Structure formats: structure tokens, C-alpha cells
Amino acid sequence: MKHLQRHQVLRYLTIVAALELVAVSINFFYAPAKVAAGGATGLAILTNQLFGFDRAIVVLVVNVLMIILAAVFLDRGTTARIAFGSFVLPILLKITPSGQVLTDRTFAVLVGGTIFAVGLALLYRVDASSGGTAVPPMILKKYFRIAPAFSLLVIDTVVSLGNIATGGIEPLLLALFSLMITAVIMNYIETGLDRRKMVYITSNNNIEGIKNYLSHNETSFTSLDVRGGYTGDGREMLMVILDNQDYNHLLRGVHLVDPQAFMIAYDISEAHGGTFI
């Protein structure tokens, strides 16, 4: 019970920290650069520039409307998950100081987009949301099977078009550039920061020598029985998972043992759990 409570406390602390990163990206980078890169926060930046509306209030109004939509069209669990972030983000936008950190707009968008992406990725990691325009894609997926990534991109692009009214083509291009940066960084974080190589090794003549080399270097491996498709001959194949920086060392070592060894390497995003030897 205590472990569960600690887990929940840690989860909510992570959500608040992630939402604060989003708030920092808006208040210190996007808003001072006058670039609205989609979403409820982008709409808040546009209305602030056009009408002087408080950004936090605009985000709150949009998020409340989205919570109502979620309550009508989505399940209770999803609505509850969205609600927490929807109310906390406007509060953080209000209490977080706002000011221009970088004078170069492109650099500001680059840094702001990176911080924004890290915040969103953390939210997705703990199965949370900042609400806003993330809700319509969930509804479209549930009822029309439209990919959320596509519908969210369309919504963010439509919001970004509002930059034309506030500053012309330049902020629009910067907003679209920011969307790409955010998508790339989020994808990288979501698929794992602990990236590794998975290597398959086999040899016609010296598989025992390769196994001895791996054991001597304390490199764990898994032995697999395989059969050639052409000859039908059975042989042994080794599977090794290692950090990226150790790959070239492994490659050179195996080829010193057997220059004709056959190796296949894959990039993997994460490896969990213990070692299977």
C-alpha cells in the first residue's frame, strides 16, 4: 500500500514537473518570440497578441471545453487523466515568470520546442496529458479510426496559420519548424533514451572461439539453434545486446577471432529486465 502511494506521489510530481516545462517553453520562448506553434497554448499566444487576453485564462477556457468533450465522448478514466493536467497547466502558466531569454527568434523556437517536447514526452511516459487539442484526436480515433498523430498535426497546423494574422509568413514558418522539432524529439524520447545494439553472430568454422572471446570480455550472449535455408545444415547463432559505444569494439574483436564471421546488427530503443545467458 505504501509502495503504491509513493508511486502515485512520484507520478503526480512528474506530471507537475512536465507541465512546468511546457509553461517555461511558452512563457520564456514561444510567447516572447511571438510564435504560436499549435495547441491550446498556441491559441493563447495568438489571442494574447491580437486581443490582449491572458494566456493562462485562454488555456483554461479551452481545456475546460475539452474536458466537457472528453466527458461526453470518452471514458471516465481518460477524462480524469486529462482533467488534472488541464487545470494545473493554466495555474503554472500564471505563476511562472514570463520574459525574453533569447533575442534570436529561430534559436528561441529551437530551444522552446525542445523544452516543450521533453515536457510532453514526460507526460506520455506517465500516461498523462496537458489536455487542450489532444482531446479531439482521441475522439476521432475512437469513432472514426483516424490516426491521432495525423489529426493532431492538422489541428496544430490550423492554429499555426493564425501566425499570419499576427506577424506574417516568418512566424508561421517558425511555428511549422517548431512542430517538426517537437515531433522528432518526442519520438526519440518516447522510443527510449537507452538505445543499444542487438547483434547476431554466426561462424562456419570458429563459433567456439567467438564464444570464448565474449566470455573472456564478460559480454553476455544468448545461444540460438538455427538452420541454413539453402543447405539445411544446423549451426549455432549468438545474440548479443550491448551499448552503442561497445559495438565497434565487439566488431573488431569477433573479426580478429574469425575474419569470416557473419554478423547482423540492429538498433534497438530499449532493453528491460535481467540478462538472459
C-alpha atoms as an extended CHARMM CRD file, in Angstrom:
* protein
*
       277  EXT
         1         1  MET       CA              0.0000000000        0.0000000000        0.0000000000  PROA      1               0.0000000000
         2         2  LYS       CA              2.7830000000        2.4200000000        0.9360000000  PROA      2               0.0000000000
         3         3  HSD       CA              4.6560000000        1.4980000000       -2.2450000000  PROA      3               0.0000000000
         4         4  LEU       CA              1.5350000000        2.2610000000       -4.2930000000  PROA      4               0.0000000000
         5         5  GLN       CA              1.1210000000        5.6110000000       -2.5490000000  PROA      5               0.0000000000
         6         6  ARG       CA              4.7650000000        6.5260000000       -3.1950000000  PROA      6               0.0000000000
         7         7  HSD       CA              4.3240000000        5.5540000000       -6.8290000000  PROA      7               0.0000000000
         8         8  GLN       CA              1.2710000000        7.7820000000       -7.1730000000  PROA      8               0.0000000000
         9         9  VAL       CA              3.0100000000       10.7130000000       -5.4640000000  PROA      9               0.0000000000
        10        10  LEU       CA              6.0040000000       10.3140000000       -7.7890000000  PROA      10              0.0000000000
        11        11  ARG       CA              3.6890000000       10.1220000000      -10.8040000000  PROA      11              0.0000000000
        12        12  TYR       CA              1.8980000000       13.3680000000       -9.9270000000  PROA      12              0.0000000000
        13        13  LEU       CA              5.1920000000       15.1130000000       -9.1820000000  PROA      13              0.0000000000
        14        14  THR       CA              6.4030000000       14.0420000000      -12.6240000000  PROA      14              0.0000000000
        15        15  ILE       CA              3.2220000000       15.3900000000      -14.1980000000  PROA      15              0.0000000000
        16        16  VAL       CA              3.6510000000       18.7650000000      -12.4730000000  PROA      16              0.0000000000
        17        17  ALA       CA              7.3340000000       18.9310000000      -13.4790000000  PROA      17              0.0000000000
        18        18  ALA       CA              6.4420000000       18.0950000000      -17.0840000000  PROA      18              0.0000000000
        19        19  LEU       CA              3.6960000000       20.7260000000      -17.1650000000  PROA      19              0.0000000000
        20        20  GLU       CA              6.1320000000       23.2810000000      -15.7220000000  PROA      20              0.0000000000
        21        21  LEU       CA              8.4820000000       22.5580000000      -18.6400000000  PROA      21              0.0000000000
        22        22  VAL       CA              5.5920000000       23.2950000000      -21.0010000000  PROA      22              0.0000000000
        23        23  ALA       CA              4.8850000000       26.5310000000      -19.1190000000  PROA      23              0.0000000000
        24        24  VAL       CA              8.5480000000       27.5640000000      -19.2870000000  PROA      24              0.0000000000
        25        25  SER       CA              8.6700000000       26.9030000000      -23.0300000000  PROA      25              0.0000000000
        26        26  ILE       CA              5.6350000000       29.1480000000      -23.5390000000  PROA      26              0.0000000000
        27        27  ASN       CA              6.4730000000       31.9920000000      -21.1490000000  PROA      27              0.0000000000
        28        28  PHE       CA             10.1810000000       32.2830000000      -21.9210000000  PROA      28              0.0000000000
        29        29  PHE       CA             10.4590000000       31.2670000000      -25.5600000000  PROA      29              0.0000000000
        30        30  TYR       CA              7.3020000000       30.9770000000      -27.6840000000  PROA      30              0.0000000000
        31        31  ALA       CA              5.3720000000       33.9540000000      -26.3380000000  PROA      31              0.0000000000
        32        32  PRO       CA              8.3280000000       36.4200000000      -26.3340000000  PROA      32              0.0000000000
        33        33  ALA       CA              9.1990000000       35.2710000000      -29.8740000000  PROA      33              0.0000000000
        34        34  LYS       CA              5.5170000000       35.7530000000      -30.8250000000  PROA      34              0.0000000000
        35        35  VAL       CA              5.2880000000       32.3030000000      -32.3680000000  PROA      35              0.0000000000
        36        36  ALA       CA              2.1860000000       30.1450000000      -31.8540000000  PROA      36              0.0000000000
        37        37  ALA       CA              3.0680000000       26.5270000000      -32.6050000000  PROA      37              0.0000000000
        38        38  GLY       CA             -0.3560000000       24.9080000000      -32.3690000000  PROA      38              0.0000000000
        39        39  GLY       CA             -2.3820000000       23.5970000000      -29.4590000000  PROA      39              0.0000000000
        40        40  ALA       CA             -4.2550000000       25.4470000000      -26.7390000000  PROA      40              0.0000000000
        41        41  THR       CA             -1.0600000000       27.2620000000      -25.7570000000  PROA      41              0.0000000000
        42        42  GLY       CA             -0.5940000000       28.4120000000      -29.3430000000  PROA      42              0.0000000000
        43        43  LEU       CA             -4.1590000000       29.6890000000      -29.4330000000  PROA      43              0.0000000000
        44        44  ALA       CA             -3.4630000000       31.5100000000      -26.1620000000  PROA      44              0.0000000000
        45        45  ILE       CA             -0.4070000000       33.2130000000      -27.6750000000  PROA      45              0.0000000000
        46        46  LEU       CA             -2.4450000000       34.3230000000      -30.7190000000  PROA      46              0.0000000000
        47        47  THR       CA             -5.3370000000       35.7420000000      -28.7030000000  PROA      47              0.0000000000
        48        48  ASN       CA             -2.8890000000       37.4880000000      -26.3850000000  PROA      48              0.0000000000
        49        49  GLN       CA             -1.2490000000       39.2160000000      -29.3310000000  PROA      49              0.0000000000
        50        50  LEU       CA             -4.4970000000       40.0710000000      -31.1070000000  PROA      50              0.0000000000
        51        51  PHE       CA             -6.7520000000       40.9960000000      -28.1850000000  PROA      51              0.0000000000
        52        52  GLY       CA             -4.5370000000       41.1370000000      -25.0970000000  PROA      52              0.0000000000
        53        53  PHE       CA             -6.2350000000       38.1560000000      -23.4340000000  PROA      53              0.0000000000
        54        54  ASP       CA             -4.4170000000       36.4990000000      -20.5470000000  PROA      54              0.0000000000
        55        55  ARG       CA             -2.7130000000       33.3530000000      -21.8750000000  PROA      55              0.0000000000
        56        56  ALA       CA             -3.4460000000       31.3060000000      -18.7560000000  PROA      56              0.0000000000
        57        57  ILE       CA             -7.1610000000       32.1740000000      -18.8940000000  PROA      57              0.0000000000
        58        58  VAL       CA             -7.3960000000       31.2430000000      -22.5700000000  PROA      58              0.0000000000
        59        59  VAL       CA             -5.7170000000       27.8830000000      -21.9310000000  PROA      59              0.0000000000
        60        60  LEU       CA             -8.0690000000       27.2640000000      -19.0080000000  PROA      60              0.0000000000
        61        61  VAL       CA            -11.1760000000       28.0420000000      -21.0970000000  PROA      61              0.0000000000
        62        62  VAL       CA            -10.0110000000       25.7980000000      -23.9490000000  PROA      62              0.0000000000
        63        63  ASN       CA             -9.1180000000       22.9900000000      -21.5550000000  PROA      63              0.0000000000
        64        64  VAL       CA            -12.4740000000       23.1690000000      -19.7690000000  PROA      64              0.0000000000
        65        65  LEU       CA            -14.2630000000       22.8830000000      -23.1180000000  PROA      65              0.0000000000
        66        66  MET       CA            -12.0610000000       19.8900000000      -23.9980000000  PROA      66              0.0000000000
        67        67  ILE       CA            -12.8220000000       18.2300000000      -20.6510000000  PROA      67              0.0000000000
        68        68  ILE       CA            -16.5420000000       18.5680000000      -21.4160000000  PROA      68              0.0000000000
        69        69  LEU       CA            -15.9850000000       16.9520000000      -24.8170000000  PROA      69              0.0000000000
        70        70  ALA       CA            -13.9700000000       14.1630000000      -23.2010000000  PROA      70              0.0000000000
        71        71  ALA       CA            -16.6910000000       13.5680000000      -20.6070000000  PROA      71              0.0000000000
        72        72  VAL       CA            -19.2840000000       13.2250000000      -23.3640000000  PROA      72              0.0000000000
        73        73  PHE       CA            -17.3520000000       11.1250000000      -25.8870000000  PROA      73              0.0000000000
        74        74  LEU       CA            -14.6010000000        9.3550000000      -23.9260000000  PROA      74              0.0000000000
        75        75  ASP       CA            -14.4910000000        7.1030000000      -20.8730000000  PROA      75              0.0000000000
        76        76  ARG       CA            -14.2010000000        8.3000000000      -17.2860000000  PROA      76              0.0000000000
        77        77  GLY       CA            -10.6020000000        7.1590000000      -16.8610000000  PROA      77              0.0000000000
        78        78  THR       CA             -9.4090000000        9.1340000000      -19.8720000000  PROA      78              0.0000000000
        79        79  THR       CA            -11.3820000000       12.2010000000      -18.7770000000  PROA      79              0.0000000000
        80        80  ALA       CA             -9.8900000000       12.0460000000      -15.2780000000  PROA      80              0.0000000000
        81        81  ARG       CA             -6.3970000000       11.6630000000      -16.7080000000  PROA      81              0.0000000000
        82        82  ILE       CA             -6.9120000000       14.7330000000      -18.8880000000  PROA      82              0.0000000000
        83        83  ALA       CA             -8.5610000000       16.8430000000      -16.1930000000  PROA      83              0.0000000000
        84        84  PHE       CA             -5.5980000000       17.0610000000      -13.8080000000  PROA      84              0.0000000000
        85        85  GLY       CA             -3.1960000000       18.4150000000      -16.4160000000  PROA      85              0.0000000000
        86        86  SER       CA             -5.8740000000       20.6500000000      -17.9070000000  PROA      86              0.0000000000
        87        87  PHE       CA             -6.2800000000       22.5570000000      -14.6360000000  PROA      87              0.0000000000
        88        88  VAL       CA             -2.6680000000       22.5090000000      -13.4730000000  PROA      88              0.0000000000
        89        89  LEU       CA             -1.1620000000       23.8750000000      -16.7180000000  PROA      89              0.0000000000
        90        90  PRO       CA             -3.0650000000       27.2170000000      -16.6340000000  PROA      90              0.0000000000
        91        91  ILE       CA             -2.0370000000       27.6690000000      -12.9960000000  PROA      91              0.0000000000
        92        92  LEU       CA              1.6150000000       27.0860000000      -13.8770000000  PROA      92              0.0000000000
        93        93  LEU       CA              1.3560000000       29.4420000000      -16.8540000000  PROA      93              0.0000000000
        94        94  LYS       CA              0.0410000000       32.1000000000      -14.4790000000  PROA      94              0.0000000000
        95        95  ILE       CA              2.6050000000       31.7120000000      -11.6940000000  PROA      95              0.0000000000
        96        96  THR       CA              5.6490000000       31.0550000000      -13.8830000000  PROA      96              0.0000000000
        97        97  PRO       CA              7.5120000000       34.3000000000      -14.6900000000  PROA      97              0.0000000000
        98        98  SER       CA              7.4950000000       35.4120000000      -18.3130000000  PROA      98              0.0000000000
        99        99  GLY       CA             10.3000000000       37.1330000000      -20.1560000000  PROA      99              0.0000000000
       100       100  GLN       CA             12.5200000000       37.1100000000      -23.1990000000  PROA      100             0.0000000000
       101       101  VAL       CA             15.5900000000       34.9340000000      -22.7600000000  PROA      101             0.0000000000
       102       102  LEU       CA             16.7930000000       34.8420000000      -26.3750000000  PROA      102             0.0000000000
       103       103  THR       CA             16.5800000000       37.6560000000      -28.8880000000  PROA      103             0.0000000000
       104       104  ASP       CA             17.0380000000       35.4040000000      -31.9110000000  PROA      104             0.0000000000
       105       105  ARG       CA             13.5640000000       34.0720000000      -32.7880000000  PROA      105             0.0000000000
       106       106  THR       CA             14.8090000000       30.9690000000      -34.5710000000  PROA      106             0.0000000000
       107       107  PHE       CA             17.0290000000       29.9870000000      -31.6660000000  PROA      107             0.0000000000
       108       108  ALA       CA             14.1910000000       30.7330000000      -29.2430000000  PROA      108             0.0000000000
       109       109  VAL       CA             11.8540000000       28.4170000000      -31.1650000000  PROA      109             0.0000000000
       110       110  LEU       CA             14.5470000000       25.7240000000      -31.2820000000  PROA      110             0.0000000000
       111       111  VAL       CA             15.1200000000       25.8340000000      -27.5220000000  PROA      111             0.0000000000
       112       112  GLY       CA             11.4390000000       26.2940000000      -26.7060000000  PROA      112             0.0000000000
       113       113  GLY       CA             10.4410000000       23.4190000000      -28.9640000000  PROA      113             0.0000000000
       114       114  THR       CA             12.9760000000       21.1510000000      -27.3000000000  PROA      114             0.0000000000
       115       115  ILE       CA             11.7740000000       22.0090000000      -23.7920000000  PROA      115             0.0000000000
       116       116  PHE       CA              8.1330000000       21.6610000000      -24.8880000000  PROA      116             0.0000000000
       117       117  ALA       CA              8.8390000000       18.2380000000      -26.4210000000  PROA      117             0.0000000000
       118       118  VAL       CA             10.5830000000       16.9860000000      -23.2840000000  PROA      118             0.0000000000
       119       119  GLY       CA              7.6040000000       18.0830000000      -21.2000000000  PROA      119             0.0000000000
       120       120  LEU       CA              5.0650000000       16.3390000000      -23.4390000000  PROA      120             0.0000000000
       121       121  ALA       CA              7.1800000000       13.1920000000      -23.6670000000  PROA      121             0.0000000000
       122       122  LEU       CA              7.3460000000       13.0090000000      -19.8670000000  PROA      122             0.0000000000
       123       123  LEU       CA              3.5700000000       13.3480000000      -19.7260000000  PROA      123             0.0000000000
       124       124  TYR       CA              3.1160000000       10.4930000000      -22.1850000000  PROA      124             0.0000000000
       125       125  ARG       CA              5.6240000000        8.3840000000      -20.2360000000  PROA      125             0.0000000000
       126       126  VAL       CA              3.3960000000        8.5480000000      -17.1260000000  PROA      126             0.0000000000
       127       127  ASP       CA              0.1820000000        8.2160000000      -19.1540000000  PROA      127             0.0000000000
       128       128  ALA       CA             -0.8890000000       11.8250000000      -18.5450000000  PROA      128             0.0000000000
       129       129  SER       CA             -1.9330000000       14.7590000000      -20.6970000000  PROA      129             0.0000000000
       130       130  SER       CA             -1.9910000000       18.5340000000      -20.7050000000  PROA      130             0.0000000000
       131       131  GLY       CA             -5.4700000000       18.4150000000      -22.2250000000  PROA      131             0.0000000000
       132       132  GLY       CA             -6.2760000000       21.0050000000      -24.8740000000  PROA      132             0.0000000000
       133       133  THR       CA             -6.1470000000       19.9830000000      -28.5190000000  PROA      133             0.0000000000
       134       134  ALA       CA             -5.0030000000       16.4640000000      -27.5990000000  PROA      134             0.0000000000
       135       135  VAL       CA             -8.6660000000       15.6120000000      -26.8970000000  PROA      135             0.0000000000
       136       136  PRO       CA            -10.2100000000       15.8790000000      -30.4110000000  PROA      136             0.0000000000
       137       137  PRO       CA             -7.6980000000       13.3700000000      -31.8610000000  PROA      137             0.0000000000
       138       138  MET       CA             -8.6970000000       10.8770000000      -29.1520000000  PROA      138             0.0000000000
       139       139  ILE       CA            -12.3510000000       11.2800000000      -30.1140000000  PROA      139             0.0000000000
       140       140  LEU       CA            -11.6160000000       10.9960000000      -33.8370000000  PROA      140             0.0000000000
       141       141  LYS       CA             -9.6120000000        7.8460000000      -33.2200000000  PROA      141             0.0000000000
       142       142  LYS       CA            -12.3850000000        6.2640000000      -31.1380000000  PROA      142             0.0000000000
       143       143  TYR       CA            -15.2490000000        6.9680000000      -33.5410000000  PROA      143             0.0000000000
       144       144  PHE       CA            -13.6350000000        7.3040000000      -36.9660000000  PROA      144             0.0000000000
       145       145  ARG       CA            -10.3170000000        5.4370000000      -36.5600000000  PROA      145             0.0000000000
       146       146  ILE       CA             -8.3370000000        8.4570000000      -37.7030000000  PROA      146             0.0000000000
       147       147  ALA       CA             -4.7170000000        8.3130000000      -36.5760000000  PROA      147             0.0000000000
       148       148  PRO       CA             -4.1960000000       10.7430000000      -33.6590000000  PROA      148             0.0000000000
       149       149  ALA       CA             -0.8090000000       11.8650000000      -34.9960000000  PROA      149             0.0000000000
       150       150  PHE       CA             -2.4190000000       12.9560000000      -38.2630000000  PROA      150             0.0000000000
       151       151  SER       CA             -5.4230000000       14.7490000000      -36.7590000000  PROA      151             0.0000000000
       152       152  LEU       CA             -3.2520000000       16.4800000000      -34.1460000000  PROA      152             0.0000000000
       153       153  LEU       CA             -0.9080000000       17.6650000000      -36.8920000000  PROA      153             0.0000000000
       154       154  VAL       CA             -3.8780000000       19.0910000000      -38.8200000000  PROA      154             0.0000000000
       155       155  ILE       CA             -5.2010000000       20.9040000000      -35.7270000000  PROA      155             0.0000000000
       156       156  ASP       CA             -1.7740000000       22.2960000000      -34.8260000000  PROA      156             0.0000000000
       157       157  THR       CA             -1.2450000000       23.4350000000      -38.4210000000  PROA      157             0.0000000000
       158       158  VAL       CA             -4.5990000000       25.2520000000      -38.4540000000  PROA      158             0.0000000000
       159       159  VAL       CA             -3.7140000000       27.0210000000      -35.1920000000  PROA      159             0.0000000000
       160       160  SER       CA             -0.2670000000       27.8460000000      -36.5680000000  PROA      160             0.0000000000
       161       161  LEU       CA             -1.8450000000       29.5370000000      -39.5850000000  PROA      161             0.0000000000
       162       162  GLY       CA             -3.0230000000       32.2090000000      -37.1640000000  PROA      162             0.0000000000
       163       163  ASN       CA              0.5820000000       33.4540000000      -37.0880000000  PROA      163             0.0000000000
       164       164  ILE       CA             -0.0850000000       35.0760000000      -40.4540000000  PROA      164             0.0000000000
       165       165  ALA       CA             -2.5530000000       37.4400000000      -38.7900000000  PROA      165             0.0000000000
       166       166  THR       CA             -0.1300000000       38.4070000000      -36.0370000000  PROA      166             0.0000000000
       167       167  GLY       CA              3.2320000000       38.5340000000      -37.7940000000  PROA      167             0.0000000000
       168       168  GLY       CA              3.1130000000       37.2630000000      -41.3420000000  PROA      168             0.0000000000
       169       169  ILE       CA              4.9340000000       34.3900000000      -43.0030000000  PROA      169             0.0000000000
       170       170  GLU       CA              8.0370000000       34.3300000000      -40.7800000000  PROA      170             0.0000000000
       171       171  PRO       CA              6.3130000000       33.2930000000      -37.5250000000  PROA      171             0.0000000000
       172       172  LEU       CA              4.2200000000       30.7760000000      -39.4860000000  PROA      172             0.0000000000
       173       173  LEU       CA              7.3560000000       29.1120000000      -40.8740000000  PROA      173             0.0000000000
       174       174  LEU       CA              8.9420000000       29.1720000000      -37.4160000000  PROA      174             0.0000000000
       175       175  ALA       CA              5.8100000000       27.5750000000      -35.9520000000  PROA      175             0.0000000000
       176       176  LEU       CA              5.8610000000       24.7820000000      -38.5490000000  PROA      176             0.0000000000
       177       177  PHE       CA              9.5940000000       24.3440000000      -37.9280000000  PROA      177             0.0000000000
       178       178  SER       CA              8.8380000000       24.0500000000      -34.2050000000  PROA      178             0.0000000000
       179       179  LEU       CA              6.2070000000       21.3700000000      -34.8070000000  PROA      179             0.0000000000
       180       180  MET       CA              8.7950000000       19.2780000000      -36.6540000000  PROA      180             0.0000000000
       181       181  ILE       CA             11.3750000000       19.7540000000      -33.8910000000  PROA      181             0.0000000000
       182       182  THR       CA              8.8590000000       18.7470000000      -31.2390000000  PROA      182             0.0000000000
       183       183  ALA       CA              7.7720000000       15.6560000000      -33.1890000000  PROA      183             0.0000000000
       184       184  VAL       CA             11.3500000000       14.4510000000      -33.7480000000  PROA      184             0.0000000000
       185       185  ILE       CA             12.4560000000       14.9680000000      -30.1420000000  PROA      185             0.0000000000
       186       186  MET       CA              9.2970000000       13.4110000000      -28.7120000000  PROA      186             0.0000000000
       187       187  ASN       CA              9.7250000000       10.3750000000      -30.9510000000  PROA      187             0.0000000000
       188       188  TYR       CA             13.3270000000        9.9970000000      -29.8210000000  PROA      188             0.0000000000
       189       189  ILE       CA             12.4230000000       10.2310000000      -26.1340000000  PROA      189             0.0000000000
       190       190  GLU       CA              9.3330000000        8.0210000000      -26.3890000000  PROA      190             0.0000000000
       191       191  THR       CA             11.2340000000        5.2240000000      -28.1430000000  PROA      191             0.0000000000
       192       192  GLY       CA             13.8830000000        5.2360000000      -25.4630000000  PROA      192             0.0000000000
       193       193  LEU       CA             16.9900000000        7.1230000000      -24.4680000000  PROA      193             0.0000000000
       194       194  ASP       CA             18.7860000000        3.8920000000      -23.5570000000  PROA      194             0.0000000000
       195       195  ARG       CA             19.4610000000        2.9110000000      -27.1620000000  PROA      195             0.0000000000
       196       196  ARG       CA             21.5070000000       -0.2050000000      -27.8120000000  PROA      196             0.0000000000
       197       197  LYS       CA             22.6650000000       -2.6160000000      -30.4860000000  PROA      197             0.0000000000
       198       198  MET       CA             21.3950000000       -6.1580000000      -30.9020000000  PROA      198             0.0000000000
       199       199  VAL       CA             23.9550000000       -8.2390000000      -32.7930000000  PROA      199             0.0000000000
       200       200  TYR       CA             23.5560000000      -11.7290000000      -34.2710000000  PROA      200             0.0000000000
       201       201  ILE       CA             26.8040000000      -13.6140000000      -34.8620000000  PROA      201             0.0000000000
       202       202  THR       CA             27.4690000000      -16.9320000000      -36.5630000000  PROA      202             0.0000000000
       203       203  SER       CA             30.5560000000      -18.6340000000      -37.9370000000  PROA      203             0.0000000000
       204       204  ASN       CA             31.2810000000      -21.5250000000      -40.2650000000  PROA      204             0.0000000000
       205       205  ASN       CA             34.4720000000      -22.5610000000      -38.5190000000  PROA      205             0.0000000000
       206       206  ASN       CA             35.0490000000      -20.9540000000      -35.1170000000  PROA      206             0.0000000000
       207       207  ILE       CA             31.8620000000      -20.3150000000      -33.1470000000  PROA      207             0.0000000000
       208       208  GLU       CA             33.5320000000      -21.7380000000      -30.0170000000  PROA      208             0.0000000000
       209       209  GLY       CA             36.3740000000      -19.2560000000      -30.3590000000  PROA      209             0.0000000000
       210       210  ILE       CA             33.8740000000      -16.3920000000      -30.5860000000  PROA      210             0.0000000000
       211       211  LYS       CA             32.0350000000      -17.6740000000      -27.5050000000  PROA      211             0.0000000000
       212       212  ASN       CA             35.3220000000      -17.8260000000      -25.6200000000  PROA      212             0.0000000000
       213       213  TYR       CA             36.1320000000      -14.2740000000      -26.7010000000  PROA      213             0.0000000000
       214       214  LEU       CA             32.7430000000      -12.9940000000      -25.4920000000  PROA      214             0.0000000000
       215       215  SER       CA             33.0510000000      -14.8370000000      -22.1740000000  PROA      215             0.0000000000
       216       216  HSD       CA             36.5940000000      -13.5460000000      -21.6520000000  PROA      216             0.0000000000
       217       217  ASN       CA             35.3590000000       -9.9710000000      -22.1720000000  PROA      217             0.0000000000
       218       218  GLU       CA             32.3700000000      -10.5380000000      -19.8690000000  PROA      218             0.0000000000
       219       219  THR       CA             29.9350000000       -9.9620000000      -22.7340000000  PROA      219             0.0000000000
       220       220  SER       CA             26.6770000000      -11.8380000000      -22.1630000000  PROA      220             0.0000000000
       221       221  PHE       CA             25.2060000000      -13.7050000000      -25.1070000000  PROA      221             0.0000000000
       222       222  THR       CA             22.3110000000      -15.9930000000      -25.9230000000  PROA      222             0.0000000000
       223       223  SER       CA             22.8810000000      -19.1350000000      -27.9960000000  PROA      223             0.0000000000
       224       224  LEU       CA             20.2960000000      -19.9720000000      -30.6720000000  PROA      224             0.0000000000
       225       225  ASP       CA             19.9950000000      -23.0950000000      -32.8110000000  PROA      225             0.0000000000
       226       226  VAL       CA             19.4370000000      -22.1300000000      -36.4550000000  PROA      226             0.0000000000
       227       227  ARG       CA             19.3750000000      -23.9290000000      -39.7850000000  PROA      227             0.0000000000
       228       228  GLY       CA             20.5810000000      -22.7010000000      -43.1660000000  PROA      228             0.0000000000
       229       229  GLY       CA             17.8220000000      -22.2240000000      -45.6900000000  PROA      229             0.0000000000
       230       230  TYR       CA             19.8360000000      -23.4620000000      -48.6630000000  PROA      230             0.0000000000
       231       231  THR       CA             21.9520000000      -26.2670000000      -47.1930000000  PROA      231             0.0000000000
       232       232  GLY       CA             19.6610000000      -27.2400000000      -44.3450000000  PROA      232             0.0000000000
       233       233  ASP       CA             22.6900000000      -27.5660000000      -42.1060000000  PROA      233             0.0000000000
       234       234  GLY       CA             22.2240000000      -26.7870000000      -38.4310000000  PROA      234             0.0000000000
       235       235  ARG       CA             24.5110000000      -24.3460000000      -36.6670000000  PROA      235             0.0000000000
       236       236  GLU       CA             24.7240000000      -22.0820000000      -33.6510000000  PROA      236             0.0000000000
       237       237  MET       CA             23.9960000000      -18.3620000000      -33.7040000000  PROA      237             0.0000000000
       238       238  LEU       CA             24.8140000000      -15.9530000000      -30.8740000000  PROA      238             0.0000000000
       239       239  MET       CA             22.7180000000      -12.9460000000      -29.8990000000  PROA      239             0.0000000000
       240       240  VAL       CA             24.4260000000      -10.0860000000      -28.0650000000  PROA      240             0.0000000000
       241       241  ILE       CA             22.8450000000       -6.8800000000      -26.7130000000  PROA      241             0.0000000000
       242       242  LEU       CA             25.2840000000       -4.1030000000      -25.8890000000  PROA      242             0.0000000000
       243       243  ASP       CA             25.6390000000       -0.3350000000      -25.6100000000  PROA      243             0.0000000000
       244       244  ASN       CA             26.2470000000        1.5770000000      -28.8390000000  PROA      244             0.0000000000
       245       245  GLN       CA             29.7460000000        2.6370000000      -27.8020000000  PROA      245             0.0000000000
       246       246  ASP       CA             30.7780000000       -1.0140000000      -27.3810000000  PROA      246             0.0000000000
       247       247  TYR       CA             29.6990000000       -2.0950000000      -30.8680000000  PROA      247             0.0000000000
       248       248  ASN       CA             32.8960000000       -1.2790000000      -32.7950000000  PROA      248             0.0000000000
       249       249  HSD       CA             34.9870000000       -2.9850000000      -30.1110000000  PROA      249             0.0000000000
       250       250  LEU       CA             32.8460000000       -6.1240000000      -30.4710000000  PROA      250             0.0000000000
       251       251  LEU       CA             33.0650000000       -5.9860000000      -34.2630000000  PROA      251             0.0000000000
       252       252  ARG       CA             36.8620000000       -5.7830000000      -34.2470000000  PROA      252             0.0000000000
       253       253  GLY       CA             37.2120000000       -8.4840000000      -31.5910000000  PROA      253             0.0000000000
       254       254  VAL       CA             34.9710000000      -11.0200000000      -33.3480000000  PROA      254             0.0000000000
       255       255  HSD       CA             36.7090000000      -10.4610000000      -36.6920000000  PROA      255             0.0000000000
       256       256  LEU       CA             40.0930000000      -10.9920000000      -35.0200000000  PROA      256             0.0000000000
       257       257  VAL       CA             38.8490000000      -14.4140000000      -33.8930000000  PROA      257             0.0000000000
       258       258  ASP       CA             37.1820000000      -15.2000000000      -37.2360000000  PROA      258             0.0000000000
       259       259  PRO       CA             37.5250000000      -12.7510000000      -40.1530000000  PROA      259             0.0000000000
       260       260  GLN       CA             34.7460000000      -14.6150000000      -41.9770000000  PROA      260             0.0000000000
       261       261  ALA       CA             32.2230000000      -14.4260000000      -39.1210000000  PROA      261             0.0000000000
       262       262  PHE       CA             28.7580000000      -13.3560000000      -40.2450000000  PROA      262             0.0000000000
       263       263  MET       CA             27.2040000000      -10.5480000000      -38.1720000000  PROA      263             0.0000000000
       264       264  ILE       CA             23.8840000000       -8.6760000000      -38.3160000000  PROA      264             0.0000000000
       265       265  ALA       CA             23.3210000000       -5.5810000000      -36.1450000000  PROA      265             0.0000000000
       266       266  TYR       CA             20.0500000000       -3.8640000000      -35.2620000000  PROA      266             0.0000000000
       267       267  ASP       CA             19.3660000000       -0.6140000000      -33.4580000000  PROA      267             0.0000000000
       268       268  ILE       CA             17.0010000000       -1.1730000000      -30.5170000000  PROA      268             0.0000000000
       269       269  SER       CA             15.4240000000        1.5520000000      -28.4080000000  PROA      269             0.0000000000
       270       270  GLU       CA             15.3730000000       -0.1720000000      -25.0410000000  PROA      270             0.0000000000
       271       271  ALA       CA             16.2440000000       -3.3780000000      -23.2440000000  PROA      271             0.0000000000
       272       272  HSD       CA             14.4810000000       -4.1660000000      -19.9610000000  PROA      272             0.0000000000
       273       273  GLY       CA             14.8730000000       -6.7330000000      -17.2460000000  PROA      273             0.0000000000
       274       274  GLY       CA             17.7240000000       -9.0490000000      -16.3800000000  PROA      274             0.0000000000
       275       275  THR       CA             20.3020000000      -10.8260000000      -18.5040000000  PROA      275             0.0000000000
       276       276  PHE       CA             19.3480000000      -13.9760000000      -20.3670000000  PROA      276             0.0000000000
       277       277  ILE       CA             22.5120000000      -16.0620000000      -20.6630000000  PROA      277             0.0000000000
